[in-house]
């Protein structure tokens, strides 16, 4: 401890400074205040350091999670490409051999089909000189895109309902149906891609043929998915009647959405 007046080093138990005689009664309180201030500064520094470390850990964790997401996305894309090539080579065999984790590829196939067809519809209407100035990206692409996805999922839901509740396939899930049904979209995607390319050529006859093939392919995918999944059912129910139920349900869906469908796909159609 030091004297406040002359800074002479004194003992803690001294009452007066042995150098200048100054009373040392206030020194103890000052030293305690300085000690408390030092402790507060140390605590503040420690807390700030902890905050920096915590922020660094959070940033590192966030970066790690982002990298993991990117790697997972790359892996999914690579697996999807392998799946696409396999199902293109043998669509029926690949759909039957689907693993539980493959259901995501069924959803991706449906989305890719909807993307290509909706984009084709948009480009066809844009190329029409009479309406090109009134073609809205939302009306002619976004709405058809989601409509096609929803309509495909409606078919999948009808297939699931018939298999689950009519034919008593207790072990089948909705993902299983989408995996089987969506895998069969692979060939449809290739035809739709050709349909998309031909829209730039103006070859209306070939475009119309591909349009019809796409429609037939969609119906065939539903029928094949139902027939290949009936092996897991417990009730002997004629698949013809099951197909009729599915198509009747889809007809009701189309009837309820006919105005929307006509507005998106039939208005200004070059074939009509």
C-alpha positions as CSV (number, residue, x, y, z in Angstrom):
1,X,0.0,0.0,0.0
2,X,1.3,3.6,-0.7
3,X,0.6,7.0,0.9
4,X,-1.8,9.1,-1.1
5,X,0.2,12.2,-0.4
6,X,3.8,11.2,-1.0
7,X,3.5,7.8,-2.6
8,X,5.8,6.3,0.1
9,X,5.4,2.6,0.5
10,X,3.8,1.8,3.9
11,X,2.6,-1.3,5.7
12,X,-1.1,-2.3,5.6
13,X,-1.4,-2.0,9.4
14,X,0.1,1.5,9.6
15,X,-2.2,4.3,10.6
16,X,0.1,7.2,9.6
17,X,2.7,7.5,6.8
18,X,6.2,7.1,8.3
19,X,7.6,9.5,5.8
20,X,5.2,12.5,5.8
21,X,2.9,11.7,8.7
22,X,-0.2,11.7,6.6
23,X,-3.2,9.7,7.9
24,X,-3.7,6.4,6.0
25,X,-7.3,5.8,7.0
26,X,-8.7,6.6,3.5
27,X,-6.1,4.6,1.7
28,X,-7.7,1.2,2.4
29,X,-11.0,2.2,0.9
30,X,-9.2,3.6,-2.2
31,X,-7.3,0.4,-2.7
32,X,-10.4,-1.6,-2.3
33,X,-12.1,0.6,-4.9
34,X,-9.2,0.1,-7.3
35,X,-9.2,-3.6,-6.7
36,X,-13.0,-3.7,-7.4
37,X,-12.5,-1.7,-10.5
38,X,-9.8,-4.0,-11.7
39,X,-12.1,-7.0,-11.1
40,X,-14.9,-5.3,-13.1
41,X,-12.5,-4.6,-15.9
42,X,-11.3,-8.2,-15.9
43,X,-14.9,-9.5,-15.8
44,X,-15.9,-7.2,-18.7
45,X,-12.8,-8.3,-20.7
46,X,-13.6,-12.0,-20.0
47,X,-17.3,-11.5,-21.0
48,X,-16.3,-9.8,-24.2
49,X,-13.8,-12.5,-25.0
50,X,-16.5,-15.1,-24.3
51,X,-18.9,-13.3,-26.7
52,X,-16.2,-13.2,-29.4
53,X,-15.6,-16.9,-28.9
54,X,-19.3,-17.7,-28.9
55,X,-19.8,-15.6,-32.1
56,X,-16.9,-17.4,-33.7
57,X,-18.4,-20.8,-32.8
58,X,-21.8,-19.8,-34.1
59,X,-20.2,-18.6,-37.3
60,X,-18.2,-21.8,-37.7
61,X,-21.3,-23.9,-37.0
62,X,-23.3,-21.9,-39.5
63,X,-20.6,-22.2,-42.1
64,X,-20.3,-26.0,-41.4
65,X,-24.1,-26.4,-41.8
66,X,-24.0,-24.4,-45.1
67,X,-21.2,-26.6,-46.4
68,X,-23.1,-29.8,-45.3
69,X,-26.2,-28.5,-47.2
70,X,-24.2,-27.8,-50.3
71,X,-22.6,-31.2,-50.2
72,X,-25.9,-32.9,-49.6
73,X,-27.4,-31.0,-52.5
74,X,-24.5,-32.1,-54.8
75,X,-25.0,-35.7,-53.6
76,X,-28.7,-35.6,-54.2
77,X,-28.1,-34.1,-57.7
78,X,-25.6,-36.9,-58.6
79,X,-27.9,-39.6,-57.2
80,X,-30.8,-38.1,-59.2
81,X,-28.8,-38.2,-62.4
82,X,-27.9,-41.8,-61.9
83,X,-31.6,-42.6,-61.0
84,X,-32.7,-40.8,-64.2
85,X,-30.4,-42.7,-66.4
86,X,-31.4,-46.0,-64.8
87,X,-35.1,-45.3,-65.0
88,X,-34.7,-44.1,-68.6
89,X,-33.1,-47.4,-69.6
90,X,-35.6,-49.6,-67.7
91,X,-38.4,-47.4,-66.3
92,X,-40.7,-50.2,-65.1
93,X,-37.8,-52.2,-63.5
94,X,-36.4,-49.1,-61.8
95,X,-39.8,-48.1,-60.4
96,X,-40.3,-51.5,-58.9
97,X,-36.8,-51.6,-57.4
98,X,-37.2,-48.2,-55.7
99,X,-35.6,-47.9,-52.3
100,X,-37.4,-46.1,-49.5
101,X,-35.2,-43.0,-49.9
102,X,-35.9,-42.8,-53.6
103,X,-39.3,-41.1,-53.1
104,X,-37.6,-37.7,-53.4
105,X,-36.7,-38.5,-57.0
106,X,-40.4,-39.1,-57.8
107,X,-41.2,-35.6,-56.6
108,X,-38.3,-34.2,-58.6
109,X,-39.5,-36.0,-61.8
110,X,-42.9,-34.5,-61.4
111,X,-41.5,-31.0,-60.9
112,X,-39.2,-31.3,-63.9
113,X,-42.1,-32.4,-66.1
114,X,-44.2,-29.5,-64.9
115,X,-41.3,-27.1,-65.5
116,X,-40.7,-28.2,-69.1
117,X,-44.4,-28.3,-70.1
118,X,-45.3,-25.0,-68.5
119,X,-42.2,-23.3,-70.0
120,X,-43.2,-24.7,-73.4
121,X,-46.8,-23.4,-73.0
122,X,-45.4,-20.0,-72.1
123,X,-43.0,-19.9,-75.1
124,X,-45.8,-21.0,-77.5
125,X,-48.0,-18.1,-76.4
126,X,-45.1,-15.7,-76.5
127,X,-44.4,-16.7,-80.1
128,X,-48.0,-16.0,-81.1
129,X,-47.9,-12.5,-82.6
130,X,-51.5,-11.8,-81.8
131,X,-51.1,-12.2,-78.1
132,X,-47.4,-11.8,-77.4
133,X,-47.9,-8.4,-75.9
134,X,-50.4,-9.7,-73.4
135,X,-48.6,-12.8,-72.2
136,X,-48.0,-12.7,-68.5
137,X,-45.2,-14.8,-67.0
138,X,-47.3,-15.5,-64.0
139,X,-50.4,-16.5,-65.9
140,X,-48.7,-18.5,-68.6
141,X,-45.9,-20.1,-66.6
142,X,-46.1,-19.9,-62.8
143,X,-49.8,-20.9,-62.7
144,X,-49.5,-23.8,-65.2
145,X,-46.3,-25.0,-63.4
146,X,-48.1,-25.4,-60.0
147,X,-51.3,-26.6,-61.6
148,X,-49.4,-29.5,-63.3
149,X,-47.6,-30.4,-60.1
150,X,-50.9,-30.4,-58.1
151,X,-52.7,-32.4,-60.8
152,X,-50.0,-35.0,-60.7
153,X,-50.1,-35.2,-56.9
154,X,-53.9,-35.5,-57.1
155,X,-53.5,-38.6,-59.3
156,X,-50.9,-40.0,-56.8
157,X,-53.3,-39.3,-53.9
158,X,-56.1,-41.1,-55.8
159,X,-53.9,-44.1,-56.4
160,X,-52.9,-44.1,-52.7
161,X,-56.5,-43.9,-51.6
162,X,-57.6,-46.8,-53.8
163,X,-54.7,-48.9,-52.8
164,X,-54.9,-48.1,-49.1
165,X,-58.6,-48.0,-48.4
166,X,-60.2,-50.1,-51.2
167,X,-57.5,-52.7,-51.9
168,X,-56.3,-52.7,-48.3
169,X,-52.5,-52.2,-48.9
170,X,-51.7,-51.5,-45.3
171,X,-47.9,-51.2,-45.7
172,X,-48.1,-48.6,-48.6
173,X,-47.4,-45.0,-47.9
174,X,-48.0,-41.9,-50.0
175,X,-44.3,-41.6,-50.6
176,X,-44.2,-45.1,-52.0
177,X,-46.9,-44.3,-54.5
178,X,-45.1,-41.0,-55.5
179,X,-41.9,-43.0,-55.9
180,X,-43.5,-45.6,-58.2
181,X,-45.6,-43.1,-60.1
182,X,-43.0,-40.4,-60.3
183,X,-40.3,-42.8,-61.6
184,X,-42.5,-43.6,-64.6
185,X,-42.4,-39.9,-65.4
186,X,-38.8,-40.3,-66.7
187,X,-39.9,-41.2,-70.3
188,X,-42.5,-38.5,-70.2
189,X,-39.8,-35.9,-69.3
190,X,-37.8,-36.9,-72.3
191,X,-40.9,-36.5,-74.6
192,X,-41.7,-33.2,-72.9
193,X,-38.1,-32.0,-73.5
194,X,-38.5,-32.8,-77.2
195,X,-41.8,-31.0,-77.1
196,X,-40.1,-28.0,-75.6
197,X,-37.3,-28.0,-78.3
198,X,-39.8,-28.4,-81.2
199,X,-41.7,-25.4,-80.0
200,X,-38.9,-23.3,-81.4
201,X,-39.2,-24.9,-84.9
202,X,-42.9,-24.2,-85.5
203,X,-43.5,-27.8,-86.6
204,X,-47.0,-28.0,-85.4
205,X,-47.8,-31.5,-86.6
206,X,-44.9,-33.0,-84.6
207,X,-45.6,-30.8,-81.6
208,X,-49.2,-32.0,-81.6
209,X,-48.0,-35.7,-81.8
210,X,-45.7,-35.2,-78.8
211,X,-48.5,-33.4,-76.9
212,X,-50.7,-36.5,-77.4
213,X,-47.9,-38.8,-76.4
214,X,-47.4,-36.9,-73.2
215,X,-51.1,-37.2,-72.3
216,X,-51.0,-40.9,-73.1
217,X,-47.8,-41.3,-71.0
218,X,-49.4,-39.7,-68.0
219,X,-52.4,-42.0,-68.1
220,X,-50.1,-45.0,-68.7
221,X,-47.9,-44.1,-65.7
222,X,-51.0,-44.1,-63.4
223,X,-52.2,-47.4,-64.7
224,X,-48.8,-49.1,-64.5
225,X,-48.1,-47.7,-61.0
226,X,-51.5,-49.1,-59.8
227,X,-50.9,-52.5,-61.4
228,X,-47.4,-52.9,-60.0
229,X,-48.4,-51.9,-56.5
230,X,-51.5,-54.2,-56.3
231,X,-49.2,-57.1,-55.3
232,X,-49.0,-55.5,-51.8
233,X,-52.8,-55.5,-51.4
234,X,-54.8,-57.9,-49.3
235,X,-58.2,-57.6,-51.0
236,X,-58.8,-59.1,-54.4
237,X,-60.2,-56.1,-56.3
238,X,-60.2,-56.1,-60.0
239,X,-57.6,-53.5,-61.1
240,X,-59.8,-52.3,-64.0
241,X,-62.3,-51.0,-61.5
242,X,-59.5,-49.5,-59.5
243,X,-58.3,-47.6,-62.6
244,X,-61.9,-46.5,-63.3
245,X,-62.1,-45.1,-59.7
246,X,-58.8,-43.2,-60.1
247,X,-59.7,-41.7,-63.5
248,X,-63.2,-40.8,-62.3
249,X,-61.7,-39.0,-59.3
250,X,-59.3,-37.2,-61.6
251,X,-62.2,-36.3,-64.0
252,X,-64.0,-34.7,-61.0
253,X,-60.8,-32.7,-60.2
254,X,-60.6,-31.5,-63.8
255,X,-64.3,-30.6,-63.9
256,X,-63.8,-28.5,-60.7
257,X,-60.8,-26.7,-62.2
258,X,-62.0,-26.5,-65.8
259,X,-62.1,-22.7,-65.9
260,X,-58.5,-22.5,-64.7
261,X,-57.4,-25.3,-67.0
262,X,-59.0,-23.7,-70.1
263,X,-57.6,-20.3,-69.2
264,X,-54.0,-21.7,-69.0
265,X,-53.9,-24.4,-71.7
266,X,-56.8,-24.0,-74.1
267,X,-57.0,-20.2,-74.7
268,X,-54.9,-19.2,-77.6
269,X,-53.8,-22.8,-78.2
270,X,-52.4,-22.9,-81.8
271,X,-54.0,-26.4,-82.3
272,X,-57.5,-25.2,-81.5
